[in-house]
């Protein structure tokens, strides 16, 4: 396992380390409730939380409480629902009527799994037979959206959410309130590209996890390399 050499010395200066969860701190799995963190991820995050100069947070499309349950780090800042849910701030009431209208229009296909997050609705099709996955994508993209809503694409998932949010906005907010820390964002999915774009404007560091086209400047192979990188920045002895 070889980490990008340009990333290794970053830990010598104060960092604001921002991580996605699924696919970044945890492997992608078919069932969201089984997305346990990569071995060593919790310990690396705990060391960063105790670090004298670094700060660390997680930005996720999940509810913040789900990520907290997986990681069991009460002091970790977790921003949930793609920037809709902030610790210590009241989240706007969910539009349950819009969610019901969307759910009623969804196709009935084998393997399609719904994840109702209360405020957003994720439609997972990783378990849909491969020949039908293109049909799922096409049919979801054709659904009429309630006013002010948008459809967000991810890896074998489409998520319906209110507009005006996103990881890009969340990253900008966190970066601008944390000088002189250098912001670093690590993410694996299409939903993380807007955060990469923002950090390019803000002068931060962007790290794509896994393959696929990206705006990120650097790339690592998977969550195991993310953990190794976090350990290095936390002052560990990993040289990989």
N, C-alpha and C positions, 0 to 999 in steps of 0.2 A: 504494500500500500504506500503510494508516494503522494504526498500532499504538494500543492502548488508552492514552490519556494517563495514566491512573492508574498504569500499570506503568513508565513511562519513568524517573521519579526514584528508583525502588527501589535502583538501583545506587549511590546515595549512602551507603547503609548496608551493613554486612556481610551478605552473602546466602549461604545454603546452597541452591544451585540444583540441583534434582533433575529429571531429564528421562527420560521414556520414550524408547524408540528408534524402533520402527516407527510411522510416522504422525506422529511428533513431530520427531525428528532426521533421519528418512529418509522419503521418500514410500512409501505403501503400494503394493506390487507383487504380482503373481500368484505369483511364485516367491521364497520367503524368501531363497534364496542370492543373489539379485540386488538385495537391498535396500541399495544404496549410499547413503551419507549425502547429504543436501541440500548443494549447493555452498555452501561457506563454513562448514559446520557444524564440521568438524574444526578450522579455523583459529580460530573463535570459542571453542571449548572449550579449545584450547591457550592462548589469551590468558587465559581465566578460571583455568586451572590456574596460570598465572604471576602472577595478580593478587594484590596484597598483602593484600587483606581478604576476598575471596570464596572460597567453596569450591564444587565442582561434582561431581556424580556422576550415573550413569545407572542407572535401575532398569528391568529388562527381563524379558520372559518367555523370551527366548533364553538360551542358555548364554553366560556372560560372555566366554568366549574368542571366540565369534563376533562380538560387538560390538567387542571389542578388535581383531580382525582387520579389521573395516570401518573403524574410526577410527584405528588405529595410534597410540594415545596411551598408552604403557605406564604413566604415572603416574595415569591416570584411574581413579577408583574405579567399578567396575561390579558391581552386585548382580544376579545372574542367577536364572533360573527362578522369577520372581515372589517372590523373597525366600528361596528355598531355598539359594542358592549365594552365599557371602560370601567375599571375598578373605582369604586367610590362615587360613580355617577349614575344617575337614574337612566335606564334605557327606556326609550319611548315605547308606549304600548304596542304590541304586535297587531298587524292588520289581519285579524283572523278571517274576515270575510274574503279578502283577496286570496288568502291561502286556500280556503275552501273552494273558491272558483277554479283556481289552478289545479287542485287535486282532482276535481270532478272531470277535468278534461284530459287527464293523463292516459296514455295508451295502456291497454291491458296486455302485457307481454310476459312470457315466462322469464324469471330471473330478475325482473325489475324490482328494485328495493327503494322504498321511500324513507328518508330521514327527516322527520319534522323537527326542526330546531326551535319551534315556537315563533320565531321572527322570520325565518327563511325556510325553504323547502329544498332539500337536495335529493336528486333522483340518481341513484347509482345503477349502472348497467354493466358492471364488470362481470357479473354472473349470467348475463344474457348471452345466448349462443352467438358466436362471432358473426355469422351471416346476418343476424338481425340488428347488430349494433349500429350500423349506418342508418337503418330505418329508425331506430330510437332517436338518434341525433337529429335526423330530418324532422321527425314528427314533433319533437320537443321545440325545435327552432320555429315551427309554424304555429305554435299555440299563441293565441292572442293574450297579451299581457295586460293586467290591470294598469290604470294610469300611474305613472311614476315608478313602475317596476322594471326590472331588467333580468335577462337570462345570462348567467355567467358559466363559461365552459371550464372544465377541469379534466383531469385524467379519468376517463370512463365515468364521469359524473357531470351533471348539469344542475345548477342551483338557481332557483328563483329567489330574488331578494329585492328589497326596496332600493331605488337608486340613490346616489349621493354619498355612498360609502365606498370602502375598498381599502386594501392594504397600502396602496400608495399614499392616500390621505393620512392613514394612521402612522406610517413611517415618517412622513414630513412633520407631523405634530410632535412625535417623539424626538426626532433629530433636532428640531428647533428649540426644544426646551432642555436639551442636554449638552450645551457647549461646556467645556472644550472637547468633549468626547467625540472621537471619530466614529460615525455610524457605519455599521456593517450589517448587511441583511443577507441571510441564507434561506433559500427557498427552492422548491422543486417543481412547482406546478405553473400552469398558465396564469393562475390567479396571482402569482407572485411577480409577474412581469411588470405590472404597474408600479410595484415597489422598487424594482430595479431601475425603472425609468426615472422615478423621483430621485433616487439616490445618485444617479448620474448627474442630475441637475444640482443636487445639494453637495456634491463633492464627497460622497461616501464610497464604500466598498461593497461590491455586489458579487455574490457567490451562487451560482446555479448548482443544484444537487441533482445529479443524474444526467441523462442524455436529452436531446431535443434542442431545437433552436431557442435562443435566449438573447436578451439584451445585457446579461450579466458579463462582467469583465473576467471573472474566474469561474472555474468549475471543479467540483469534486464528484466522486463516483456515487456515493450513497451515504446513508445515515452513519455507517461505521466511520467514514472519513470525517463527517461532521463532528462526531464525538472526539476523534483524535485531534481535530483542530481546536475544539473547545478546551480540551485538556492542555494543549500546548499554550494557548492564550492564558489559561488559568495558572500557568507556571509549572505544568507537569513536565515529565522527562521524556514524553513520547517524541521520537525523532522521525516518525513515519510521515 
